[in-house]
Amino acid sequence: MKILIAEDDAETGAYLRKGLAREGHAVDLLRDGREALTQATGMPYEFFIFDRMMPGLDGLALLKALRAAQIDTPAILLTAMDSVEDKVAGLRAGADDYMVKPFAFVELLARIDTIARRPALRAEVTELVQGDLRLDLLSREAWRAGQKIELQPREFLLLKHFMERPGRVQTKTILLEAVWDIHFDPKTSVVETHISRLRAKIDKPFATPYLSTLHGIGYVFEPA
């Protein structure tokens, strides 16, 4: 799984990242709650592990913000606070589980596995619609204004990423990680090339463009 950890204690964060990586998970580690919010809203993750107390934005506020943004990725809160009231506050903020420090790593793994096996409570999304653009996630077909658009596999992933985040700026780094699973800048124009191809299919044949370039910053998908 792709897991985001937000933990301001360097030793604990390194311990978690190392242990989860050994179990085969792809792990990103941040030490600030606001940075974690930006990362979690711009990148797809399958699991969150957040510390209760962090600079910038604490774990409770971070979870509340993500749930308000309709991001329902499973999450575990880690904390040194063990009162019933604190546990209830964490669960009400949107946590799937709540672990008090110190804890056994094997128990954390067991809880992650248990939560990950739970059936989704919300209906599976099979279609994305933004403006007059529709994307079928099962057939991987797209239509705009009733006109079918043929997409290559990477173009489909790129469009899906944008349609799930309308109005949010997507940098080259975010797109490389989300669509190509590349965690460094390969110094190629792969993103620019695919953006150009996608724009030629979803924008140029139509009167209103949806995909814009913010020079020096990134790209934004803004349906009419």
N, C-alpha and C positions, 0 to 999 in steps of 0.2 A: 504493500500500500504506500501511497504518497502521504506523508505525515508532516504537519507543521507543528513545531514546538515553540512556545513562547515562554521563556524561563530566564529571569534576570540573574540567577545565581550561576556563575560560569561553570563551577564544578558539577552541579546537578545537571545543567544543560548538556555538558560534554558527555557525562555518564549516560544520559538518556539517548543522545544521538548515537553514541558508539554501540550501545546495547541493541537499539532498534535496527541499526544498519547491519549488525551481525545476524539479525533475524531475517534479513532480506528486504527491509523496508527502505524506501527513499525518503530521507529526512532533511528538512530545512529547519534551522535553529535561529531564532531571533531573541533579543533580550529586552525589547521594548514593546509595550502593548499597542501603541499607535502604528509602529512599523508592521506589527503582526496583522492589524486591521487592514492596512493597505495591501499587504501580501495576500491575505486570505480572500479579499474581494477581487483581486486581480488574477489569481491563479487557482486552478482546480486542485483541491486536496480531498483525500478520502478519510482523513482523521485529524483531529486537533488535540493537542495536549497543552493546556495553558496553566501557568502559575496563577494563584489567586491574587498575589500582591506583586505588581510590576510598576516600573516607572512609565510615565506617558499615559497609560490606560490600564486599569487593573483587569484581572481576568473576568470579573463579573460584567463590567462595562463592555469589555471586548465581546463577550458572548452575546450580550443583549443587542449590541450593534449588528452583529452578524445575523442573529435570528430576525431582527427587524428588516434586514436586507434580503430575507428569504433564503439565506444560506443555512441549510439544515444538516451540514456535515457533522457526524458524531464527534462528541468532545468529552474529554475528561479534565476536570479541574484538580490541580495539585495545590495543597495548602498545609500550613502549620496550624491552622485554626480548626479545632475539632469539636466545637459546640454544635448542638443540634440546629440552632438557629443559622449558623454559618453554612451547614450542609443544605438546609432547606433553601437558603438564599441562592446557593450555587445551582441547585436543581431547577429552581424557578427561573433562573437566568437563562436556562437552556442547556445546562450540562447533562450528559447522559450518565455520568458517574462522578464521584467525588472521592479523592484519595488523600489521606492525611500523611504528611511527612513525619518521620521517615517511613518508607514502605519497601517491600521486597520487589525487586524487578520482575520476578516470575509472576507475582500477583498482578502487576501492571499488564504484563503480556496476556495473562488469562482474561483480564477485564476487557482489554482491547479486542481479543478474539470473540468474546461473548457478545459485545456490543456490535461488532462488525457482522455477526451472523444474524442479528435481528432483522426481520423483514421490514422493509420500508413502510412507514405509516401512511405516507402520501402516495397517491397514484403515480405510476411511472409516467414521466413526460415523454411523449413520442413525437411531439411536433412543437416547433418554435415559430411564432408569428410576430413580425415586427413590421408595422406599416402594411404595405401590400406585398411584402416578401414572406414566403412560407418555406420552412425547411422540415422535411420529413426525416426524423432521426432513425427510422427503421429501414426505409428504402434508400436513404441518403440522396434523396432527390430534392430539388429546390424549384420554386416557381416565384415569379414576380409579375404582378398584374395578370395572373393567369397564364403567363408564358413560362414554359419549362426551361430550366437552366441546367446544363450538363456540368457537373463538377468532378474534378479529379479528387482522389482521396484526401490529399493535403489541403486542397481548397475547401473541401467540405469541413474539415476540422477547424480551419481558420474562420470560416463563416460561422460555424457553430459557436466558437469562442466569442466572436463579436456579438452575435445575436443574444447570447446569454448575459452580456454586459453592455447594454445600450447606454450611450452617453458617458461611458468610462474610458478615460485615456489608456491606451495599451502601448507600452513602450516596446522597442525591439527586443529587449531582454525578456520581458514577460512573454512575448509571442514565441521566442525561441524555446523557452522552457515549457510553455503550455502546449504548443503544437508540434515542436520537433524534439522535445525532451533534451535540449542542449543547454547545459548550464554554464556556458562560456560563450564569448563572442567569437565565432569562427572566422571573422573578417571576410565574410562573403556577402553577396547581395541576395541571399535566399529569401529573406523576409520581403525585401522590396520587390523582388521578381514575382512572388506569389500574390502580394498585395495588388500589383499591377494587373495580373491575370484575373484576380477575383473582381477587381473594379471594372474590368472590361466586360465581365459577364453580368454583374448585378447592377451596375450604374450606367455605363455608357449607352446602352440601348434605350434608356429611360430618361424622362425629363428631369427627375429629381435625384441627385446623388445622395447616397446614404453613408458612404465611407470617405472620410476626410483625412488628410495628412496635416499634422501639426509639426511644422518643420523644426527639427532639432529636439522634438519631444517624443512624438509617436503618432498613433492613429486613433481615430474615434469613429464609432458606428452610431449614427444618429438618424433613426428612421423619421420620416415626416409624420 
